[in-house]
Every structure is written in structure tokens, then in C-alpha cells.
Amino acid sequence: MVVGMLGVVVSTVPAAAAAHAAPTDPTIYDSTVAPLPGNLASLGFEATQTSQFGNQVTLSGAANQLNNVVVTMSSWACQNGAWGNGYGTANACVTTPGSTFSEPITLDIYSVGANNAVGGLLATDTQTFNIPYRPSASDPSVYSAQGCTVSGGQWYDATGNTCYNGLANNITFDLSAQNVVLPSNVIYGIAYNTSDYGAAPYGDATACHATVEGCGYDSLNVGYGEDPSNVSVGSDPNPGTVYWNTATAANYCDDGAGGTGTFRIDGAADTATCWDGGANTGWSAGGTGSPYYVPAVQINATPGPSSTVVVTPPNLVSASPTTGQFVVTNESGGGGSVSIVSGPAGGPSAGSLQMSTTGTSDHWDAFNYDHEGVALSSLSTLSYSAYTNNAPDYDPSFQLTADLSPSITFSTINYEPYEQATPDTADSWQSFNILTGLVWATHIAAASPGGIDDPISWSSFVSLYPSATVIGVGADVGSAWPAMTGNVDAISIGTDGANGATTTYDFAPATNTAPVVTTQPTNQTYSSGGSVTWTAAASGTPTPTVQWQLSTNHGSTWANLSGATSTTLTASGQTSFENGWQVRAVFTNSVTSTNSNAASETET
């Protein structure tokens, strides 16, 4: 039998391949080489005892809905004969043009956990692809100048005027039906089985294993691009690293100290022996430093939906509340991002608010001020759902900013899952009822009831401050650890008596629509000294505002009528309405503006 090449295989990439062709779908990350050359440097799974190979990437844009992922593979398999046997030799590599073998290949996409660990699974897809066999070995007496040799078994690529052992080809995973919205940083992994490695190795008793050519999957590799040379969209947040699951400890740059047979980060920052033969250059393509090898992958997505969440400048102060929508701010002014995303496995399908932190003191808050002025004592419902992590202080908390007058005019009341009598113990979506839990507040002495060192029940806290009122209510993600994310879904707020019923905020992306005029103003008649009223109405999301305009030249130009911003326009005490004068209503929201029909009036 013949097994794929050992370790990494380097092949010349023509200079013309540096440019990238425009993708069909919007591309949010791209490390592929285009136009695709005859072959690329690559990693052989069977040869390097590999089960999964990938990388962490930073995507271009935010709230991107995953469409498809392109991966460049390198096939060294021959239909007949061995890939290393040259033209004219016994068992030379011979392939009928167009011949293929089938192989199931899996793509996994994960969130990024603390310290660059592999987080929760966001999307997965397994497809069976028809992988082309590499072409037959070429005659070295004709193509020796291009690199073809008897002992190497290479084939000649006329387009690049170069000889190669493998054949590069792209495969595409279609994930559009999964409706996955990606955060800004993800980890992807490519996995498939070989004779001895993978999630379910085929074993050595297969029919192909006993043949000269061997099994096609044992000579199948994942192709490389180079970072930064070929990374044209997005970026690599950890240059010189990849994510790898290999069974051989010495292959890892840390000599297996971080574990073997597990999908984890591996890279140039480590100083122990690497798979590169002890040169300690990690994944360097040139042997020293940049550029670095990365899997050749292109991620395509459609732009994320518009959101009901408003992102404000850093350090929003409580003196400037905004009603109607959630206001999100990074209290530390650090890094991180905010987006509407699909929740982790088991989460609600409506989506959730993700606040991702990257600094050591990032502290995101999301507040809604619709209930400003409501008495704390009148709150009958106060709950939220969140994706929790069983490590202390990692969980999204719930906050009220409140006026505790007369003693304290501003304080934050906090509910944190890990401080409860029965804290959460599993990574999962959970719902929390603040009214039955323990809370503490800022601006209260630590040792006092309700202070940070003495969480007390909601009812006890309210009894201490019977006149307290709400300033803002919402969710918080704060941590002393980097790279922590929090997902918050529904927040429910309910009040007793005349203050109204429960309101639930679910952070689902809004579908904004342009204003559509539903009631057109009509022509009116008037008597001298009398009055007329025009009426217009429109629908749309967000609800459009209205501005009436007047034209005095048959509609050639229009001017706003001061103060005319309701759905009716009344003109009183009229003595004349000049010929050619017209009025109309202009409806505006965040999508666009729509004009009503023009209307006029005549004297009776």
C-alpha cells in the first residue's frame, strides 16, 4: 500500500495565484489561493496521525449569517499505481482523466472559549465529496526542467508550467439552511477518516488497503494558504498558530504538553520540538517567522439582520437614558463586540444578545429605560434567560439602575447566578427569577444589608428602600478574564396595578420595512373663514414619523410646514387658497422616506 506524504508538503505557488477572484456570496474570511494553482502545500491526515485540522479566525463585519464554506484539498491519490512512482516505472501513477473517489468530510465551527480554547459547537456539516485522483505521472524526459522526475512521480501542470505530486481542488459546504449567525471570532475544524485516524478509522482490512495505490483517503490532504500573504478578507488573531488534533505528541509544538488527540491551539509561541523537524519555527512557511501556513478556507455569509439593539458610545452615563430600545455600552471602554446571534446548542431560535469581551476588565451593560420611574415595590415580574457557564463570575448578570432616594440617588442593583443559594452547575440556557433570588447593590457599605458582601432577598431589599424607583433595567456581562462571552435572551418586566402588564424583550432581530401610506390625503373644500383638515397615515417598522409640506408651484418644490408633525393637518380661518397650492405628508423611518399623494382645496 501507499500512504500520503509525511508531514507538510511544499509545492511552488505561481506568482499569478496571489490575486483572489470575486466570490459569488459576500466573503467574511478568505485564506484561499485564487486562481487555484495545480497544487498547494498541504497537511496529510494519515501521514501526520491527524483527525481534525483548522484555525481561529476573525471575520469581517458582524452578525453574519453563515452561507457556505470553501476548503481547498490536495489529492495525492492515483487511480492505479503509487503517487511516488514516475513515468515508465513499475506501478507508475496512472489516472483516467475525470476519475474520482468519494469521501465524507466534516466541517465544524465553534465559538472561542477562554484562553483560545475550543468553545461550543455553532454549526456542523458532513458531506460526501467526489475527490479527483491526481493526474498520471508525466514524462521527465520532456518536463525535467519543470520538476518532473522518475523517482518523484510528479505530473505536469501546463497552466503553471510546474510539476506537482498532488492536485488541488476546492470543496464547498452549504450551510445556508442552518440559519447560523456567526460571532466575530470563530474556530473551524476540518475532519475525515483515514485508515488509522479520525473519529471512526476505516482500519487496515479494507480492500483498497492491500493494493499498490492504497486508499484514496490515506493520500488526501488539507491545502494551505499563507498568512498574511493569502489572507485577503478577515484576519488571524493568533499569527503562527493553527488548531490541530494529532495522536502524536511530538507533532505538537509543545511536545504534547497540552494533550494529544484533542483539537486545540498549536503554534509558534511554543518552544518545544514541533513537527517541522525540530527547527522550532512552528507553522512558518519560510522556516523563520511570517508568513505562516494556515488552512486554505473561504467563509461566505450574508450580511446580518438589522437589530433592535442600539450601540452607544462608551461610558454612557445614567443622566442620559434612552427609551424605546436597549442601550448597550462598554463601561470600561475596552474591546469586545456586541451582536445579535443564534444561541448555542439548546438555546432559543429567536436569537440572543451576545456581548463578547476581549480585555481583562471589559464590562458590557445593556439597559432599557422604558420602565423609568416605576416603583421597585410594584414590580411583579422580573426575570431573564441566559446561557450560563459554571465557572464563577462568568455568567451574564441582571441589573437595575435605581433611585434609592433620599439616601442614595443612584445605585446599581445586581443579581448574579453564581451568588444564589443554588447556583447553576451546567453550561446551558437557564431562566432566572430575580424576585425569588438574592441581590446586592453598589453605593451601599459592603457590610450593610444589601451591600456587595451581604446579598439579600428581593423583598428584603425593597423593604429597606420602599420609595426606590427604576432608572434602567437590563443585562450585564463583566469579567476579570479575557475572551469571555455572554448570551442573554428574553428579559421580562411586569408591574402591578395601573403600571401595566408584563413586557418581554427577546432581542430578536427586527425586520425593518419602509413606510407605506395607508391613508392618502384627499382634496377638500372650504367656505371663507372656515377650516379644513387633511388626514394621512402610514405603516412601517420602525413606526414612521410624519412631516407635512406645502407647495405653492403645483408640486415643483416643497417646504416643511413648521410644527405640522401629526397625522392630521388643519387650516383655520381661511380666506383664500391660491391656485396651484398643494399639501402632502412625508413619512420617514430608518429605512427611507415615503411621500403621500398631493392634495389641495377649493372654495365653495
N, C-alpha and C positions, 0 to 999 in steps of 0.2 A: 504493500500500500504506500501511498504518498500523502504526507501531511503538509499543510500550508507552511510557508516560510517561518523561520524563527524570528520572534520579536518584531521589531519595526523594519519595514522595507522602504527604502528611499528610492524614489524614481524622479527623474527630471521633469519639472513642470515648465512647459514653454512660456516664454515671457508674454505671449499674446493671451494667455489664460488669466491674466491678472484682472481684467475687466469683468464686470458682472452684467448679465443680461437682466432687463427689467422683468420682475416677477409678475405673474398674472394677478395674484392677490397681494394686498399690502403686506410687505415683509417687515417683521419686527426684530428679526435676528438673522444674520447670514454669515456663515464662515465657509460656504461652498466656493468652489473654483469654477468660473464660467468665462468663456465656453469650456465645457468639460474636456480635459485632455484625455489621451489614451489610457492613462493610469495615474494614480497618486500614491504617495507614501501611505502606509496603512498598518493596521494592527490585526494580526491573525489571532482569532479566539482560541483555536485548538493549540496553536504553537506557543501561546503565552498563558495557557491554562485560564482563560478568561470566560466569565459568564455574563458580565454586563460592563458596558463602557459608555461614558458620557461626560458631561461637563455642567458647570453652573454658568448661567449667562444672565446678563442684564438686557431686558427687552427695550426696544424703542417705543415710547408712548406709554399709556396707562390704560387699564381696564380693557385690554384687547381680548376679543372673543376668538378662541383658537379655531383655525380653519384647517390647515394641513401642515405637515412637516415633511421635508425632503431630506433624505440621508444618502450620502454617496458611499457606495460599497465598492470593494475591489475583489473581483473574482479571479483566482489563480487556477481554478479547476479546468482540466482538459476533458473533453468528451471521451477521448481514448488516449492512452499513454500518460506520461508523467510531465508535469509542468517544467521540470528541470532538464528534460531530455531534448536535445537540439535536433534540428532538421537533419534527416538522413540517418539518425542513430536508431538503435533498437528501442522500441516503445516510445518513439518520439511523440510529442504532443500533437494530436490531430483532432480538429473540431470541424464539424459541418457547420457552415455559417448559419446563424439563427438558432442554434441548438441551446436549450436551457435546462436547468434543473429547478425543482421547486423547494422552497424553504420557508417555514413560518418564522417571522421576525416580530419581536415585540418592541414597542416604544412606550416608555413610562415617563411621565412628567410629574415632578414632586415640588412641593414648597420647600423653602430653605429654612432649616432649623437653626438653633443656637450654635454658634461656633462653626458654621458652614456644614452642619450635619444634614443628612437627608431627612426632609420633613415628611408631611403627609402626602399621600398619592392624590394628585389633582386630576390626572387623566391617564388612561392606558388603552392601548390598541394593539391587537395581534392580527397580522395579515399574512397570507401565504403569497410569496412573490416568486415569479419566474425569473431566476437569475441566469444571465447568459454565461455560457462557458467562454473562457478566453479563446482568442483565435489560435490557429495552428502555428507551430514554430516556423520561423522564416529562414530562408537560406542565408547562412552567414557569409557565403562567398559573394553574395550580392549586397548584403546590408551590414557588413562588419564595421564600416565607418559609422554607422548609426547605433552600434552597440549590440548587435545580434551575434551570439557565439554558439558553438556546438555544445559546450558544457552548460550554458545558461538556459537554453531552450526558449529564448525570447521571440516575440512576434513583432513585426514591423508595422508601425503606425504611420501611414503616408501623410496624414494631416499634420502631425507634429514632427515628422521626419526623425522619429526616435523609436528605439526598440524597447519593449516592456515585457515583463513576465505576467503581470495582472492586467485586468480590463476594468476600468472604472465605469460604473453605471449608477444612475440615481433611482431610488425607490421613493414612493410617496405614500405617507399615511394620511388618510382622510378622516379627520376628527370633527368635522363641522357639525355632525348630528349630536355630538355630546354636549353642546352648549356650555363649554367651559370658558370662563373669563379668567385670564391669567394675571397674577400679580406682576410687579415689575421685575422681580428676580425669581428664576426657577432653576431647578436641576432636572436634566433629562438623562435618560439611560436607554441604550440600545442593547437588546438581549436576544440570543438564539442558542439553540442546542448544537453541540458537536458530538463526536463520538464519546468524549470523556468529560465534557464540561457543559455548563448550562443548568437550567432548572430541572431538566429531565434528559440527561445524556442518552444518545441513541445506543451506546455500547459498541463493543467490537465484534459482535456476532452478526452484524448486518451483511448483506450480500456484497454491497459496494466496498466494504472494508477489506475484503480479500482480493480485490482487483488491483491491477497496476496503477490505474488512475486514482483509486481511492474514492472516498465520498466527497461530493461537491462541497458540502457544508464544512468539511475539515480544511478546505482551501479557500474559505470565504472570509474576507476581512472588512473592517470598517475603515473607510478612507479618511485621510487627514486634510484639513486646511491648515493655514498658519496664522497665528495671532501675533501681531496685528495685521500682517500683510493681506490676508484674505477676509478679515472681518470687516465687512462693508456696512453692516447695519447692526445696531446694538453693540455690546461690548462684553468682555470677560472681566468680572470683578476681581478675579484672583489669577493674574497672568502667571503662566508657568505651571498651572495645575490642571488636572482632569479629575474625573470621578471614575473609579475602577473597582471591579470585583475580580480578583485573580486568586487562585488557590495557592500560589507560590509566594511565600513571604519575601524572598529576595527580590521579587519583581517590584515590590513597592519601594518608594524612595526612603521610607522609614524602616526598611527591612522587616516589615510586618508588625512593627510595634503597635500600630493602631488596629491590628486584627487582620486576618486573612479570610478570604471567602466572603467578604462583606463589601457592599457597594459604598464607597467612602471617598473623601478627597485624597488626592495623592499629588505631590508636586515638588517644585524646585526649592521650596523653603526648607525641605528636609536635607540633611547632610549625609545620611547613611547611604549604603550601596543601592543604586537604582537598577532597573532593567537595562539601562544603557551601557552595561559592561563596566560599571564602576567609575565612570567619568564624573559622576555626581553632578550632571547637568540637568537632571530631571527630564522635562519634556521639551528641552531646547531642540529646535530643528537644525540649528547650525553647529551644535556641540557646546556653545557657550552663550547663555543669555538669549535675548529675543532675536528672531521670532521663535514662538513655541508651537508645538503641534497641538491641535485641538481637533475633535471630530468634525468632519465637514457636514454641517447641518444648516438647513434653512427653515425658519419657523414663519409661517404666514398666518395672518389673522385679519379679521375685520375690525374697524375701529370700535371701541367700547361705547355702550349706550350713554346718553346723557343722564345725569344723576340729579336726584333731589337734594343731594348734599352740597352745600356751598363751602368752598375752602377759602378761608380768610387769611390776611397777613398774620405773621407770627405775633404772639403775645397779645391776643385780644383781651381787652380789659372789660370788667363786668359793667362798667358805666356805659357801655355801648352795646346793649343787647339788640339782637335782630330777631324779629318774629317771623313766623311762617315756615322757615326752613331750619335745618340743623346747621350750626356754625361750627366748623372744625378748625382747631388751631393747635400748633405745636408750642406748648408753654415754654419749652427750653430753647426754642429757636434752632433746634438741631436738624438732623437729616430725616430720612424716612419718607413715607409716602402715604397717601390716603386714596382709596378707590372703592368702588362697588365691585364685589367679586362674588363668584359662586362659592358657597361654603365648602369646607372639607367633607369627606365622605360621611354621610349620615346627616348632613346639615339641610336646612330648608332650601327648596328650589328657588325661592324668590330672590335669593342673593343676600349678601350681608355687607356690612361696612367693615373694611379691613384698614387698620391703622398699623403700618409697619414702621418699626423703629430701627435705626442703624447706629445711633450714637449710644454712649454709656449712660446718658441722662435724658434721653428723649422721653417726652411726656405729652401724649396726644389727648385732647379733650374734644368731645362733640356734644354741644349743648343746643337745646331748643327752648326758646323763650315764650312760647305760646301760653304757658301757664303762669306767667309772671304775675305776682300779686296774690295768687291763691294761697290760702292759709294751709300750713302744713297739717293742721288738725283736721282739715276737710278732705285730705287725700284718702280715698277708699281703695284705690288700686295703684300699685307702684311695683312694676316687675319688668324683667328683661330676659332675653335669651342670649347666650354667648357660647363660643367654642372655647372650652377651658383646657388648661394644661395643669397636670397635677403637681408641677413644681411651684413652691410658694412664690407669691407675688407676680406670677406670670399671667394671671387671669384678668381679663377685662373687668374693671370695677364699674360701679354705678355711683353717680354723684348728683347731689343737689347743691346748687349755689343758693343760699338763703339769707334773708334779712332776719337776724335774731334780735332785733331791737327790743328794748332800749339798750341792752348791754353790748351787743355786737351787731354792727350794721351789715357786715358781710362775712360769711363763713361758708366753707365747703363741707357738706355732709357726705360721708363716704360709706359705701357698702362694698366689702371685698370678700369674694368667696372663700379664700383661704383662712379668714378670721372667724368663720362661722363655727357654731358648735359642732356641726358635722360637715367639714369641708369636702369639696369634690375630690375624688380619688382616681378619676379616669379622664383621658383625653377624649372629649365628646361634646356634643351640643347639649346644654343644660339650661333649664329655666330657673330663675331666682325670684323670690317674692321678698322685696325689701321690708315690707311691713311685718313680716314674721322673723326677720333676721336681726343681726347686730350692726349698729352704725357707730361711727365716731366722727368728730368734726375738727377742722382746723380752727385756729384762733381761740381755742379753749385750752386752758392749762392741762398738760399731759396727764396729771394725776387726778383731774376733776372728772366727774361723771360725764361720759360722752366725749372725753378727750382721747387723744390718739392711743394712750396706754390703757384706756378703760372703755372699750366698746360696750354699748348698752342697747337694749331693745328699742325699736322704733317708738313704741308707746311711751317708754320712759323718757326718751329724748324729747318728744313732743310735750310731755308734761312739764319738762324743765323750761321750755320756751313756748308757752301757749299762744303768744302773739306772732310767732315766726311766720314768714311768708316766703313763697318761692321766688327766686330770681331767674334761675335757669335749671333745666333738668336734662340729664343725658348720660353718656358713657365715657369711660376714661381708659386709656392704656398707658401705663407708666412702668418703667423697669430700670434697674441698675445693670441689666445685662444687655449686650448688643444683639442685634439681629433677631429680636423678638417680635412676633406679630400677634395681633388680637383681632378676632372677628366677632362683631356684635350684630344681632339680627333684631327681632321685634322688641320695642320698648313700649310698654303700656302705662298710661297715666289716667287715673279716674278720680273724680271728685264727687262729694256728696251734695245733695240739695240742688240749689239753683245754679251751681257752677257747671253742671253738665255731666254727660255720660263719659265712659272710658274712651280715650283716643289711643290708637295704636299706630306707631311709626315703624314700618318694616324695612326701610331703606331700599326698597325695590327700585330699580332704575325707572325713571319716568320716561314715558313716550310723549315727547313734546310735539304738538301739532300747530300749524299755522292758524290764525284767526279765520273763521268762516262766518260771513254775515248771515244771520238767521232772520233778521227783520230789517227790511230796507226802508229808509225814509221815503215818504210819498209827498207829492205836490199838495200844497194847502191853499185855502182861500181865506181872505180876511176882510173885515169891514174897517173903515178908517177909525183909528183909535182903539181897535180891538187887539187881540193877541192870537198867535198860532203856536202850535207845538209839533215838532218833528220827533219821531221816535226811531231808534235803531238799536240793534242788538247783534252780538256775535258770540260764537263759541270758540274754544281753543284751549290748549294746555301749554304753558300756564295761562290762567284766565287773562284775556287781553284787557288793556286799558283803552279808554276812548278819548278822542280829541275831535271836537267839531271844527270845521273850517268853512270859510266864506270865499267865494269867487265873485268878482264884480265884472268879469270879462268873458262870460259864457264858458267858464271852466278852463280858460287858458292858464291862469295862475291861481294859487290858493294860499290863504293866510289863516293861521290859527286864530280862533276866537278866544280871547282871554277868559279863563275860568269855565269854559264850556267843556267839562270833562265827565258829564254823566250821560246816561243813555237817552236822555231827552234834552231837547233844545227849545226854549220858549222865547219868542219875541213878543214884547208887550207894547201897547200904546203906539202902534204903528200908524203912520200917516202916508207912507209910500214904501214901495219895494221896487227898486229900479229894474227896468228891463235888462235881462241878462244876469241878474244876481242869482246865485245858487248856494246851497249849503250841502255839506256831506259830512259823514262821520269816518274817522280814521281809527281803526282798531290795531293795537300793537301788543305783541308779546316778544319773548326772547327768540322766537323763530323768525318772524317777519312782521310787516305791516300790511293790512288789507283795507282798501277804501270801499265805502258803501257807494251806492248809486247817488248821483246828484239829485237834489230836489229843489223846487222853487215855490213861490206863492203868487197868487193873483188876487187883485182887489175885486170884491163883489159890489 
